[in-house]
């Protein structure tokens, strides 16, 4: 069974790789869009001119810790998000080179 791309939306473009990973990890398009629009952490992506954003899958209310993270890597080009890859990370990933909040605000203002 082929995993279908979400409904046509000019703001988002889904690569075949991202769709395959969504199927593998059991993630929905709506969940990935929520991660992109409201990230808990944002970093520079591994590929050139990309950003990687993360949200915890679920947070323990008592301790504030989580067991798994959901990540999405995208490229912003001409006001369109090109979603390159998505994945789940077990545990809490180490922080790398974070994107400053001012730059994230500027990108959000452009859209």
C-alpha positions, 0 to 999 in steps of 0.5 A: 500500500502506497502512503499518499501525500496530504491534500494539496496545499501550496504552502507545503511540499512533501518529498517521497522520502518524508512520506515513506518515513511518516509511514515507517514511524506511524506519523500523520501529516497533521502531527508533522505540521504541528511540529513545524509550526510549534517546535520545542527546539529548532536547530540548523539541519544537517543538509545545506539551507535546512532547519530541523525542528523537534517536539516531544512525543508526550511529556510526563506531567509530574517530571516534565521529561519525555521518552521520545522526540519527533523531528522534522527537517525542512527547507524554506524556499519562496514561502513554501516548506519543503519537508525533506525528512521526519523521524522519531528519536528515542530519549532526549537528543543532545542539543547542537547548534540552535537557531536563534529565536530572532531568526525564527521570528523573522521567518514566521513573519515572512509567511 
